[in-house]
Amino acid sequence: MTRKAKIYSGVHSCIEGVTGQTGIPKICIHHYECWHCPFNQWIEEMAEKQVSSDNPKSEILSLDRAA
């Protein structure tokens, strides 16, 4: 077995990449405890921004309420 194979034999793939949320191959260093992972938090924030940009009326309504 090569050195690289030994290093990667116990590697876990990031669940975001496995489920297709990203095209980024990433190694999970948090043992699938995603709430500890800054990458997972970033993905969730981007998904929320995407949802709000898909529905611009909701942004307008929220601005009207703030006034």
Biotite code that builds the C-alpha atoms (Angstrom):
import biotite.structure as struc

atoms = struc.array([
    struc.Atom([0.000, 0.000, 0.000], chain_id="A", res_id=1, res_name="MET", atom_name="CA", element="C"),
    struc.Atom([1.343, 3.436, -0.914], chain_id="A", res_id=2, res_name="THR", atom_name="CA", element="C"),
    struc.Atom([1.797, 6.213, 1.614], chain_id="A", res_id=3, res_name="ARG", atom_name="CA", element="C"),
    struc.Atom([-1.061, 8.193, 0.039], chain_id="A", res_id=4, res_name="LYS", atom_name="CA", element="C"),
    struc.Atom([-3.394, 5.188, 0.240], chain_id="A", res_id=5, res_name="ALA", atom_name="CA", element="C"),
    struc.Atom([-2.571, 4.768, 3.917], chain_id="A", res_id=6, res_name="LYS", atom_name="CA", element="C"),
    struc.Atom([-3.320, 8.418, 4.637], chain_id="A", res_id=7, res_name="ILE", atom_name="CA", element="C"),
    struc.Atom([-6.660, 8.396, 2.808], chain_id="A", res_id=8, res_name="TYR", atom_name="CA", element="C"),
    struc.Atom([-7.855, 4.949, 3.897], chain_id="A", res_id=9, res_name="SER", atom_name="CA", element="C"),
    struc.Atom([-9.865, 6.323, 6.848], chain_id="A", res_id=10, res_name="GLY", atom_name="CA", element="C"),
    struc.Atom([-11.040, 9.509, 5.141], chain_id="A", res_id=11, res_name="VAL", atom_name="CA", element="C"),
    struc.Atom([-14.663, 10.584, 5.204], chain_id="A", res_id=12, res_name="HIS", atom_name="CA", element="C"),
    struc.Atom([-16.081, 12.618, 2.336], chain_id="A", res_id=13, res_name="SER", atom_name="CA", element="C"),
    struc.Atom([-17.981, 15.780, 3.180], chain_id="A", res_id=14, res_name="CYS", atom_name="CA", element="C"),
    struc.Atom([-21.718, 15.136, 3.168], chain_id="A", res_id=15, res_name="ILE", atom_name="CA", element="C"),
    struc.Atom([-22.322, 18.338, 1.163], chain_id="A", res_id=16, res_name="GLU", atom_name="CA", element="C"),
    struc.Atom([-20.257, 16.932, -1.692], chain_id="A", res_id=17, res_name="GLY", atom_name="CA", element="C"),
    struc.Atom([-21.785, 13.473, -1.439], chain_id="A", res_id=18, res_name="VAL", atom_name="CA", element="C"),
    struc.Atom([-25.354, 14.816, -1.618], chain_id="A", res_id=19, res_name="THR", atom_name="CA", element="C"),
    struc.Atom([-24.496, 17.046, -4.563], chain_id="A", res_id=20, res_name="GLY", atom_name="CA", element="C"),
    struc.Atom([-24.839, 20.390, -2.777], chain_id="A", res_id=21, res_name="GLN", atom_name="CA", element="C"),
    struc.Atom([-21.382, 21.339, -4.055], chain_id="A", res_id=22, res_name="THR", atom_name="CA", element="C"),
    struc.Atom([-19.079, 20.142, -6.751], chain_id="A", res_id=23, res_name="GLY", atom_name="CA", element="C"),
    struc.Atom([-16.172, 20.561, -4.381], chain_id="A", res_id=24, res_name="ILE", atom_name="CA", element="C"),
    struc.Atom([-14.519, 17.336, -3.227], chain_id="A", res_id=25, res_name="PRO", atom_name="CA", element="C"),
    struc.Atom([-13.912, 17.918, 0.465], chain_id="A", res_id=26, res_name="LYS", atom_name="CA", element="C"),
    struc.Atom([-12.773, 15.765, 3.347], chain_id="A", res_id=27, res_name="ILE", atom_name="CA", element="C"),
    struc.Atom([-14.859, 15.821, 6.517], chain_id="A", res_id=28, res_name="CYS", atom_name="CA", element="C"),
    struc.Atom([-12.653, 16.533, 9.507], chain_id="A", res_id=29, res_name="ILE", atom_name="CA", element="C"),
    struc.Atom([-15.555, 16.812, 11.949], chain_id="A", res_id=30, res_name="HIS", atom_name="CA", element="C"),
    struc.Atom([-16.729, 13.171, 11.721], chain_id="A", res_id=31, res_name="HIS", atom_name="CA", element="C"),
    struc.Atom([-20.076, 14.195, 10.154], chain_id="A", res_id=32, res_name="TYR", atom_name="CA", element="C"),
    struc.Atom([-20.890, 16.612, 12.986], chain_id="A", res_id=33, res_name="GLU", atom_name="CA", element="C"),
    struc.Atom([-21.820, 19.314, 10.500], chain_id="A", res_id=34, res_name="CYS", atom_name="CA", element="C"),
    struc.Atom([-22.891, 21.853, 13.126], chain_id="A", res_id=35, res_name="TRP", atom_name="CA", element="C"),
    struc.Atom([-19.187, 22.268, 13.981], chain_id="A", res_id=36, res_name="HIS", atom_name="CA", element="C"),
    struc.Atom([-18.130, 22.857, 10.382], chain_id="A", res_id=37, res_name="CYS", atom_name="CA", element="C"),
    struc.Atom([-17.650, 26.397, 9.027], chain_id="A", res_id=38, res_name="PRO", atom_name="CA", element="C"),
    struc.Atom([-17.888, 25.055, 5.464], chain_id="A", res_id=39, res_name="PHE", atom_name="CA", element="C"),
    struc.Atom([-21.334, 23.603, 6.174], chain_id="A", res_id=40, res_name="ASN", atom_name="CA", element="C"),
    struc.Atom([-22.453, 26.870, 7.766], chain_id="A", res_id=41, res_name="GLN", atom_name="CA", element="C"),
    struc.Atom([-21.263, 28.763, 4.698], chain_id="A", res_id=42, res_name="TRP", atom_name="CA", element="C"),
    struc.Atom([-23.175, 26.389, 2.392], chain_id="A", res_id=43, res_name="ILE", atom_name="CA", element="C"),
    struc.Atom([-26.349, 26.913, 4.445], chain_id="A", res_id=44, res_name="GLU", atom_name="CA", element="C"),
    struc.Atom([-25.946, 30.709, 4.310], chain_id="A", res_id=45, res_name="GLU", atom_name="CA", element="C"),
    struc.Atom([-25.479, 30.603, 0.538], chain_id="A", res_id=46, res_name="MET", atom_name="CA", element="C"),
    struc.Atom([-28.597, 28.434, 0.184], chain_id="A", res_id=47, res_name="ALA", atom_name="CA", element="C"),
    struc.Atom([-30.621, 30.938, 2.233], chain_id="A", res_id=48, res_name="GLU", atom_name="CA", element="C"),
    struc.Atom([-29.366, 33.823, 0.079], chain_id="A", res_id=49, res_name="LYS", atom_name="CA", element="C"),
    struc.Atom([-30.242, 31.864, -3.048], chain_id="A", res_id=50, res_name="GLN", atom_name="CA", element="C"),
    struc.Atom([-33.802, 31.294, -1.804], chain_id="A", res_id=51, res_name="VAL", atom_name="CA", element="C"),
    struc.Atom([-34.281, 34.977, -0.995], chain_id="A", res_id=52, res_name="SER", atom_name="CA", element="C"),
    struc.Atom([-32.893, 36.050, -4.381], chain_id="A", res_id=53, res_name="SER", atom_name="CA", element="C"),
    struc.Atom([-35.247, 33.600, -6.098], chain_id="A", res_id=54, res_name="ASP", atom_name="CA", element="C"),
    struc.Atom([-38.162, 35.397, -4.433], chain_id="A", res_id=55, res_name="ASN", atom_name="CA", element="C"),
    struc.Atom([-37.491, 39.162, -4.714], chain_id="A", res_id=56, res_name="PRO", atom_name="CA", element="C"),
    struc.Atom([-41.022, 40.010, -3.519], chain_id="A", res_id=57, res_name="LYS", atom_name="CA", element="C"),
    struc.Atom([-40.181, 38.635, -0.067], chain_id="A", res_id=58, res_name="SER", atom_name="CA", element="C"),
    struc.Atom([-37.247, 41.076, 0.155], chain_id="A", res_id=59, res_name="GLU", atom_name="CA", element="C"),
    struc.Atom([-39.478, 43.996, -0.840], chain_id="A", res_id=60, res_name="ILE", atom_name="CA", element="C"),
    struc.Atom([-42.058, 43.009, 1.752], chain_id="A", res_id=61, res_name="LEU", atom_name="CA", element="C"),
    struc.Atom([-39.441, 42.715, 4.459], chain_id="A", res_id=62, res_name="SER", atom_name="CA", element="C"),
    struc.Atom([-38.085, 46.187, 3.573], chain_id="A", res_id=63, res_name="LEU", atom_name="CA", element="C"),
    struc.Atom([-41.613, 47.640, 3.707], chain_id="A", res_id=64, res_name="ASP", atom_name="CA", element="C"),
    struc.Atom([-42.127, 46.172, 7.178], chain_id="A", res_id=65, res_name="ARG", atom_name="CA", element="C"),
    struc.Atom([-38.871, 47.667, 8.434], chain_id="A", res_id=66, res_name="ALA", atom_name="CA", element="C"),
    struc.Atom([-39.983, 51.198, 7.472], chain_id="A", res_id=67, res_name="ALA", atom_name="CA", element="C"),
])
